[in-house]
Amino acid sequence: MALEFGAARSLILENITVLEAENVALLSVAGRALAEEVVAPGDLPAWDNSAMDGFAVRAADCDGSPLSLVGFIPAGGSSDGVEVRPGTAVKILTGAPVPVGCDAVVPIEETEPAGDTVRVPGPVRKGSHIRCRGEDIGADAPALVAGTVLRPAEISLLAAFGRQTVAVFRRPRVAILATGDELVEPGQVAGPGQIVNSNSTALAAAVCEIGAEPVLLGIARDDRESLREKLRAGLEADALITSAGVSGGDRDLVREILPELGVREVFSGVAIKPGKPFAFGTRGSLPFFSLPGNPVAALVTFEELVAPALRRMMGHRQPVKPFLQAVLAEGVKKKPGRVHFLRVRISQEAGKLVATSSGIQQTGFLSTLVRANGLVYLPAERGDFAAGEEVEVHLLGSDML
């Protein structure tokens, strides 16, 4: 009996081991998960500084009277020996340290400079346009937690702390094996009854997209010797993905050979459409994923079952992509009993996300997945879904709405 989708994903994640950490240069950590907690080594900013090009003043002096200019502090300059006394102002540039006696900065466009004086026509609030020491992050404050995926913003913060390297979780090497006598590699001419092995290339692209490293093993033929040789090579990686060979046909030999190689089957079959003939197992800390041979089912099961596992291996705090709420553009009918993942095009209309079918939902139609930028989750227990009904959806890849 096929396993319920939520239970299958939970079992997978329970059997995943996070990879070890390694120190990597900041220029190479985008998209990687942080393997250490980072605390601020000092105050950020390190001193009170101007947020604008303008004039450092005493707010109480800004009553429209001319203020005498007594200094100039550029970015990178020093405020040593410079003081704002009653009736005076100091010209200052963005990022420059605020001088003694200053309690506000007035942007240059809000002033009337005239020779060695400047006039501020309107009242000024104390503290305006001054970035105070430590107001962003104070010294020794927690700044980033382990498991944080490093985006440009986090990398900028690490660079501001003076870091050149940081500990991140290692990227898994993911072996990918296609199986079947009917397959030929891209670039070869398919003969009668043969098809091109698109799954390996597609799955390698999916592995790259989430930040792991694909290892292509080629095609294993439907005989025990070929399968055993290729599977043994795949078990040298950090994770192994196969496509086809587990649905129970006369030549579906993968499930027979894996136990001979020390792989423990955790489950076989998931109550989802597309992708029911999905299997998962482990050998030690190595996870094994057997995906359906159908290209649509292979990519959908990768998205929903394999990708979360690989993200956990890479130390992500949130390995499962969050659902968004969308409304159905048209009604949908399905048989209760299995979760359906509906290929849809998500758009924004009147402040809402709208899910429109991207085409024929039969698993043989790869073009429907090509046009899709989301997968609608339709619960197993439901049958009919009305137009305008709110549903949960996963966005695919990095597609923009």
C-alpha positions in Angstrom: 0.0 0.0 0.0 1.3 3.4 -1.0 2.5 5.7 1.8 0.7 9.0 2.5 2.6 11.9 1.1 3.2 13.8 4.4 4.4 10.6 6.1 6.7 9.8 3.2 8.4 13.2 3.4 8.7 13.0 7.2 10.3 9.5 7.0 12.8 10.8 4.4 13.8 13.8 6.5 14.1 11.7 9.6 16.7 9.5 7.8 18.8 12.4 6.6 22.2 13.2 8.1 23.6 16.8 7.8 26.9 16.9 6.1 30.1 18.2 7.8 31.2 21.8 7.7 34.0 23.4 5.7 35.5 26.8 5.6 34.8 28.6 2.4 35.8 32.1 1.0 32.9 34.6 1.1 33.0 35.0 -2.6 31.9 31.3 -2.9 29.3 30.9 -0.2 26.2 32.3 -1.9 23.3 29.9 -1.4 25.2 27.8 1.1 23.9 27.2 4.6 25.9 28.6 7.5 27.4 26.0 9.8 28.2 28.2 12.7 26.6 30.9 14.8 28.0 34.3 14.1 28.2 37.0 16.7 29.1 40.6 16.0 32.8 41.2 16.8 32.1 44.9 17.5 29.5 47.6 17.2 27.9 48.2 13.8 28.3 51.0 12.9 31.6 51.3 14.8 31.0 55.0 15.5 28.4 57.7 15.2 28.4 58.8 11.6 26.5 60.9 9.1 23.8 59.4 7.0 23.8 62.2 4.5 26.0 64.8 2.8 25.2 68.0 4.6 26.1 69.9 7.8 26.7 68.7 11.4 24.8 71.1 13.7 23.3 71.6 17.1 19.5 71.3 16.6 18.8 74.2 19.0 20.8 76.5 16.8 18.6 75.9 13.7 16.3 78.9 13.9 17.1 80.4 10.6 20.2 82.3 11.7 23.4 81.9 9.8 25.8 79.4 11.3 29.6 79.8 10.9 31.4 76.9 9.2 34.3 75.7 11.4 35.4 72.5 9.6 34.9 69.8 7.0 34.9 66.1 7.6 34.9 63.8 4.5 34.2 60.1 4.4 37.3 58.4 5.7 38.3 61.5 7.6 38.7 62.1 11.3 36.6 64.3 13.6 39.5 64.7 16.0 39.9 68.4 17.0 36.6 69.4 15.3 33.8 70.6 17.5 30.3 72.0 16.8 29.9 74.9 19.3 26.9 77.2 19.7 26.3 79.1 16.5 28.6 76.9 14.3 28.3 74.0 11.8 30.6 71.5 10.2 30.4 70.4 6.6 30.2 66.6 6.6 29.9 63.8 4.0 28.0 60.5 4.2 29.8 58.0 6.5 32.0 60.5 8.1 32.3 60.5 11.9 30.1 62.9 13.7 32.1 65.6 15.6 31.8 66.5 19.2 28.9 68.8 20.0 26.8 67.7 17.0 23.3 66.3 17.7 21.9 66.4 14.2 22.9 66.4 10.5 21.0 68.6 8.0 21.1 67.3 4.3 22.8 69.9 2.0 19.6 70.3 -0.1 17.7 71.5 3.0 20.3 74.3 3.7 21.4 77.6 2.2 25.2 77.8 2.1 26.8 81.2 1.6 30.6 81.4 1.7 31.8 80.6 5.2 28.2 80.3 6.7 25.2 78.2 6.2 21.6 78.9 7.1 19.0 76.2 8.0 15.6 77.6 7.4 13.5 75.1 9.3 13.6 73.4 12.7 15.7 70.3 13.0 15.0 67.3 15.2 17.7 66.0 17.5 19.4 62.9 16.2 18.2 63.3 12.6 20.4 61.7 9.9 22.9 60.4 12.5 23.6 56.6 12.5 24.5 55.9 16.1 27.2 53.5 17.1 25.9 49.9 17.5 22.3 50.8 16.5 22.4 48.2 13.7 24.0 45.4 15.7 25.8 45.7 19.0 29.1 44.1 19.9 28.7 40.4 20.9 25.1 40.3 19.8 23.9 37.2 17.8 24.0 38.2 14.2 23.4 34.9 12.2 22.3 31.5 13.3 23.5 28.2 12.0 21.4 26.9 9.1 20.9 30.4 7.6 21.1 30.3 3.8 23.6 32.9 2.8 22.2 35.5 0.5 24.0 38.7 -0.6 22.7 40.5 2.5 24.1 38.0 4.9 27.4 37.9 3.0 27.5 41.7 3.2 27.1 41.5 7.0 29.9 39.0 7.2 32.2 41.2 5.1 31.3 44.1 7.3 32.5 42.0 10.3 35.8 41.6 8.5 35.3 37.9 7.7 37.1 36.5 4.7 35.9 32.9 5.2 33.0 31.3 7.0 32.0 27.7 8.0 29.2 26.3 5.7 27.8 22.8 5.3 29.4 20.8 2.5 27.5 20.4 -0.7 26.5 16.8 -1.4 27.7 14.9 -4.4 24.5 13.4 -5.9 24.9 10.5 -8.2 22.3 10.2 -10.9 21.5 7.0 -12.8 19.0 6.3 -15.5 17.9 2.7 -16.1 16.3 1.0 -19.1 17.2 -0.8 -22.3 15.1 1.7 -24.3 17.3 4.7 -23.4 19.9 6.4 -25.5 22.0 9.4 -24.5 21.3 12.9 -25.8 23.0 13.4 -29.2 22.5 9.7 -30.2 19.9 8.7 -32.7 17.0 6.9 -31.1 16.1 3.8 -33.0 12.7 2.0 -33.0 11.3 1.7 -29.5 14.1 3.9 -28.1 13.8 7.2 -26.3 16.4 9.9 -25.3 17.5 9.9 -21.7 16.3 13.3 -20.7 15.9 12.5 -17.0 19.6 12.5 -16.1 20.2 15.9 -17.6 17.0 17.3 -16.0 17.8 15.9 -12.6 21.3 17.1 -12.8 20.0 20.6 -13.5 17.6 20.3 -10.6 20.5 19.2 -8.3 22.5 22.2 -9.4 19.6 24.6 -8.9 19.4 23.8 -5.2 23.2 24.0 -4.7 24.3 20.4 -4.8 26.8 18.7 -7.2 25.5 16.2 -9.7 27.5 13.1 -10.7 26.2 11.6 -13.9 26.5 7.8 -14.0 25.0 7.3 -17.5 22.6 4.5 -18.3 22.3 1.1 -16.6 20.7 -1.5 -18.8 18.0 -3.9 -17.6 20.4 -6.7 -16.5 21.7 -7.4 -13.1 25.4 -7.0 -14.0 25.0 -3.5 -15.5 22.7 -2.4 -12.7 25.0 -3.7 -10.0 28.1 -2.0 -11.4 26.4 1.4 -11.8 24.6 1.3 -8.5 27.8 0.3 -6.7 29.5 3.4 -8.3 26.6 5.6 -7.2 26.8 4.4 -3.6 30.3 6.1 -3.5 28.6 9.5 -3.6 26.7 11.3 -0.8 23.3 10.5 -2.2 22.0 8.4 -5.1 19.1 9.0 -7.4 17.8 6.5 -10.0 15.0 7.0 -12.5 12.8 4.0 -13.5 13.3 0.4 -12.6 11.2 0.2 -9.4 7.6 -0.1 -10.6 7.4 -3.9 -10.5 7.7 -4.9 -14.1 9.6 -7.9 -15.3 12.8 -5.9 -15.8 12.4 -3.5 -12.9 15.4 -5.0 -11.0 16.6 -2.0 -9.0 14.8 -3.1 -5.8 16.1 -6.6 -6.1 19.8 -5.5 -6.4 19.9 -2.7 -3.8 19.6 -5.0 -0.7 22.6 -7.0 -2.1 24.6 -3.8 -2.0 23.6 -3.0 1.6 20.7 -0.6 0.9 17.8 -0.7 3.4 14.5 0.1 1.8 12.5 2.5 4.0 9.4 2.5 1.8 8.2 2.0 -1.7 5.2 3.8 -3.2 3.7 7.1 -2.3 0.1 8.1 -2.6 0.7 11.0 -5.0 0.0 11.8 -8.6 2.3 12.0 -10.5 5.0 9.9 -8.9 3.4 6.9 -7.1 6.3 4.5 -7.9 8.8 6.4 -5.8 11.0 4.5 -3.4 13.4 5.6 -0.6 16.2 3.8 1.2 19.5 4.3 3.0 22.9 2.8 3.3 24.4 4.2 6.4 24.1 8.0 6.0 23.6 7.8 2.3 20.0 8.3 1.1 18.8 6.5 -2.0 15.9 7.9 -4.0 14.3 5.9 -6.8 12.2 8.1 -9.0 9.7 7.2 -11.7 11.0 7.0 -15.3 8.3 9.4 -16.6 10.1 12.8 -16.9 7.2 14.8 -15.4 6.8 12.4 -12.5 10.6 12.4 -12.0 10.8 16.2 -11.7 7.7 16.5 -9.5 8.9 13.9 -7.0 12.4 15.5 -7.0 10.8 18.9 -6.2 8.5 17.5 -3.4 10.5 14.6 -1.9 14.2 14.8 -2.9 14.9 18.5 -2.8 13.9 18.9 0.9 16.2 16.0 1.8 19.2 17.5 -0.1 18.5 20.8 1.6 18.6 19.1 5.0 21.9 17.4 4.0 23.2 20.9 3.3 22.1 22.2 6.7 19.2 24.4 5.7 17.1 25.4 8.7 13.9 25.2 6.5 14.4 22.3 4.1 10.8 22.2 3.0 9.8 25.0 0.7 6.8 27.0 2.3 3.4 26.9 0.6 1.9 30.1 -0.7 -1.9 30.7 -0.9 -3.5 31.1 -4.3 -7.0 30.8 -5.8 -7.9 28.4 -8.6 -8.8 30.1 -11.8 -11.0 27.1 -12.8 -12.5 24.1 -11.1 -10.6 20.9 -10.7 -11.8 17.3 -10.4 -9.8 14.3 -9.2 -10.3 11.0 -7.5 -9.9 11.0 -3.7 -7.2 8.9 -2.3 -4.0 10.5 -3.5 -2.4 13.9 -3.3 -2.3 15.5 -6.7 0.2 18.1 -7.7 -1.4 20.2 -10.4 1.0 22.0 -12.8 -0.1 25.6 -12.9 0.9 29.1 -14.0 0.8 31.5 -11.1 0.0 35.1 -11.7 -0.8 38.1 -9.6 -4.3 39.6 -10.1 -5.9 42.2 -7.8 -3.4 41.5 -5.0 -3.9 37.8 -5.1 -2.0 34.8 -6.5 -4.1 33.0 -9.1 -3.3 29.5 -10.2 -4.3 28.6 -13.8 -3.7 25.1 -15.3 -0.7 25.1 -17.5 -2.2 22.4 -19.8 -3.2 18.8 -20.0 -2.3 17.1 -16.6 -1.5 13.7 -17.9 2.1 12.7 -16.9 3.1 12.3 -20.5 2.9 16.0 -21.3 6.2 17.5 -20.4 5.2 20.8 -22.1 2.7 21.3 -19.3 5.5 21.3 -16.8 7.6 23.6 -19.1 4.8 26.2 -19.0 4.3 25.8 -15.2 5.8 28.0 -12.5 4.0 26.3 -9.6 2.6 23.1 -8.3 -0.8 23.2 -6.6 -1.2 20.8 -3.7 -4.6 19.1 -3.8 -5.2 17.0 -0.6 -5.8 13.3 -0.9 -9.2 13.2 0.8 -10.8 15.8 -1.5 -12.2 15.2 -4.9 -13.7 18.4 -6.4 -12.2 21.9 -6.1 -14.2 24.9 -7.2 -13.0 27.9 -9.2 -12.1 30.7 -6.8 -11.2 28.2 -4.0 -8.1 28.9 -2.1 -5.3 26.3 -2.4 -1.7 25.8 -1.4 1.0 26.2 -4.0 4.8 25.7 -4.3 6.6 28.0 -6.7 9.0 26.2 -9.0 12.6 27.3 -9.2 13.4 31.0 -9.2 10.7 32.0 -11.7 9.4 35.5 -11.2 5.7 36.1 -11.0 
